[in-house]
Amino acid sequence: MEYTMKVEGMMCPKCEARTKKALEAVAGVESAVVSHTAGTAVVTGVALDPAALKAAVEGAGYHVVD
């Protein structure tokens, strides 16, 4: 399963790395591809929980646009 989120507030590669680490810590996530230039996070995994993914991104200090 693949899930794409629009993320605001990322400004640099360090922001990408922080967001990627937070997403990959969520249960069921196999990988995350994050781009600060595109403002997106594409998460791949099984039984992904959008609410948990959003909470992880917001816990890292960024905002998910619904």
Residue, then its C-alpha position, 0 to 999 in steps of 0.5 A: m500500500e502507498y500513501t501520499m501526504k502533502v507536508e508544509g514547513m520542511m525547508c531543507p534536507k535535514c527536515e526531510a530526514r527528520t520527517k522520514k525518520a518519524l514516519e519510518a518509526v510508525a508501525g506498518v511503514e516499510s519506507a518513506v520518500v520525503s521531498h522538501t522541494a515538492g512538500t510531499a511524503v510518500v509512505t509504503g507499507v502494510a495496514l497504514d494508519p493515516a492518523a498515525l502517519k499525520a501524528a508522526v509528521e506533526g510530532a516532528g514539527y511539520h504540518v500535514v495538509d488534508 
